């Protein structure tokens, strides 16, 4: 572990840091980082994980530094924080890996050689324009502003005088009508 002198020096640096000495705080962080790194490397599966753990511990140390009791030694307090943060990190990793699925070959979206563009868009642009022209005025205006001119809801609302909610409803109804008409 740490030599007695090192622990005492770190305790003094922490006390000075709590009294507002920024240079002492910087030295403290510099000196505890290798100690935390050794702990993290002993508990991690890779160097990237270890560095993430080190950063997590240092952030926690910074966040809770005011809870340190200057009358007590620093290292036991710091090691408790480090062990808890490392354990939290490991639990997060396990949860993430539990939800991941490893695959050798990524699935294709279509097994056919040609794409399915004809199924996702109308084949005749003129037919689409006729269908849009057949919409009620409010719905037609919503389609023209939001889809054809690609305006945001806020911009379309200002241009049309319709509320954002009314534009959403009109657009929803227009799309439902257009899907029905164009799916024949």
C-alpha positions in Angstrom: 0.0 0.0 0.0 1.2 3.5 0.7 4.1 4.5 2.9 3.0 6.3 6.1 4.7 9.5 5.0 2.8 9.5 1.7 -0.5 9.2 3.5 0.3 12.0 5.9 1.5 14.2 3.0 -1.7 13.6 1.1 -3.7 14.4 4.2 -1.9 17.7 4.7 -2.5 18.5 1.0 -6.2 17.8 1.4 -6.4 20.0 4.5 -4.6 22.8 2.7 -6.9 22.4 -0.3 -10.0 22.6 1.9 -8.5 25.9 3.3 -8.5 27.3 -0.3 -5.0 26.4 -1.5 -5.6 25.6 -5.2 -1.9 24.6 -5.7 -2.2 22.1 -2.9 -5.4 20.7 -4.4 -3.7 20.3 -7.8 -0.8 18.5 -6.2 -3.2 16.3 -4.3 -5.0 15.3 -7.5 -1.7 14.7 -9.3 -0.4 12.4 -6.4 -3.6 10.4 -5.9 -4.2 9.7 -9.6 -1.5 7.0 -9.8 -2.9 5.4 -6.6 -6.4 5.4 -8.0 -5.1 4.2 -11.4 -3.5 1.1 -9.8 -6.8 0.2 -8.1 -8.7 0.7 -11.3 -6.3 -1.4 -13.4 -6.5 -4.2 -10.9 -10.3 -4.2 -11.2 -10.8 -3.5 -15.0 -10.8 -5.6 -18.1 -9.0 -3.0 -20.2 -7.0 0.2 -20.1 -9.9 2.3 -21.5 -12.1 1.0 -18.7 -9.4 1.7 -16.1 -9.1 5.4 -17.3 -12.8 5.8 -17.2 -12.9 4.5 -13.6 -10.0 6.9 -12.7 -11.9 9.9 -14.1 -15.1 8.7 -12.3 -13.3 8.5 -9.0 -11.6 11.9 -9.4 -14.9 13.5 -10.3 -16.5 12.0 -7.2 -13.6 13.1 -5.1 -14.0 16.7 -6.3 -17.8 16.6 -5.8 -17.6 15.3 -2.2 -14.4 16.9 -1.0 -16.2 19.1 1.5 -17.4 16.0 3.3 -13.9 15.0 4.3 -13.1 15.4 8.0 -9.6 17.1 8.3 -9.1 15.5 11.7 -9.0 12.0 10.0 -6.5 10.4 7.6 -7.3 11.0 3.9 -6.4 7.6 2.4 -9.1 5.5 4.1 -11.7 8.1 3.1 -10.4 8.2 -0.5 -10.2 4.4 -0.8 -13.8 4.0 0.3 -14.9 6.5 -2.4 -12.7 4.8 -5.0 -13.9 1.3 -4.2 -17.5 2.4 -4.4 -17.1 4.2 -7.7 -15.2 1.3 -9.2 -18.0 -1.1 -8.1 -20.6 1.3 -9.6 -18.6 1.4 -12.8 -18.4 -2.4 -12.9 -22.2 -2.8 -12.3 -22.9 -0.4 -15.1 -20.6 -2.4 -17.4 -22.4 -5.6 -16.5 -25.8 -4.1 -17.2 -24.7 -2.7 -20.5 -23.1 -6.0 -21.6 -26.2 -7.9 -20.5 -28.2 -5.9 -23.1 -25.8 -6.2 -26.0 -25.9 -9.0 -28.5 -22.8 -9.9 -30.4 -23.3 -10.9 -34.1 -20.8 -11.9 -36.7 -22.8 -10.6 -39.7 -25.1 -7.7 -39.4 -28.6 -8.3 -40.8 -29.6 -6.8 -44.1 -32.7 -4.7 -44.5 -33.7 -6.6 -47.6 -32.7 -10.0 -49.0 -33.5 -9.0 -52.5 -30.9 -7.7 -54.9 -32.9 -4.6 -55.8 -34.1 -2.0 -53.3 -37.7 -1.4 -52.4 -37.9 2.2 -53.4 -41.0 1.7 -55.4 -42.8 0.6 -52.2 -41.8 3.5 -50.1 -42.6 6.4 -52.5 -45.3 7.0 -55.0 -44.3 6.0 -58.6 -46.0 9.0 -60.2 -45.2 12.5 -58.9 -48.2 13.9 -60.8 -50.5 11.5 -59.0 -49.1 12.8 -55.7 -49.6 16.4 -56.7 -53.2 15.6 -57.7 -53.8 13.9 -54.4 -52.4 16.9 -52.5 -54.6 19.2 -54.6 -57.6 17.1 -53.4 -57.0 17.8 -49.8 -59.0 20.3 -47.8 -57.4 23.8 -47.7 -55.9 23.6 -44.2 -54.4 20.1 -44.8 -53.1 21.1 -48.2 -51.4 24.2 -46.7 -49.9 22.1 -43.9 -48.4 19.6 -46.5 -47.1 22.4 -48.7 -45.4 24.2 -45.8 -44.1 21.3 -43.8 -43.3 18.7 -46.4 -42.8 20.5 -49.7 -41.1 23.7 -48.4 -39.6 21.8 -45.4 -40.5 24.5 -42.9 -40.3 23.9 -39.2 -43.6 23.8 -37.3 -42.8 27.2 -35.8 -42.1 28.7 -39.3 -45.2 27.1 -40.8 -47.3 28.4 -37.9 -46.1 32.0 -38.5 -46.6 31.7 -42.3 -50.1 30.2 -42.1 -51.5 31.8 -39.0 -52.4 28.3 -37.7 -51.3 27.1 -34.3 -48.6 24.5 -34.0 -51.2 22.0 -32.6 -53.5 22.7 -35.5 -50.7 22.2 -38.0 -49.9 18.8 -36.4 -53.5 17.7 -36.6 -53.9 18.9 -40.2 -50.6 17.2 -41.2 -51.6 13.9 -39.5 -55.0 13.9 -41.3 -53.5 14.8 -44.6 -50.9 12.0 -44.4 -53.6 9.5 -43.5 -55.7 10.6 -46.5 -52.7 10.5 -48.9 -51.7 7.0 -47.7 -55.2 5.8 -48.4 -55.5 7.4 -51.8 -52.0 6.5 -53.0 -52.0 2.9 -51.8 -54.4 1.6 -54.4 
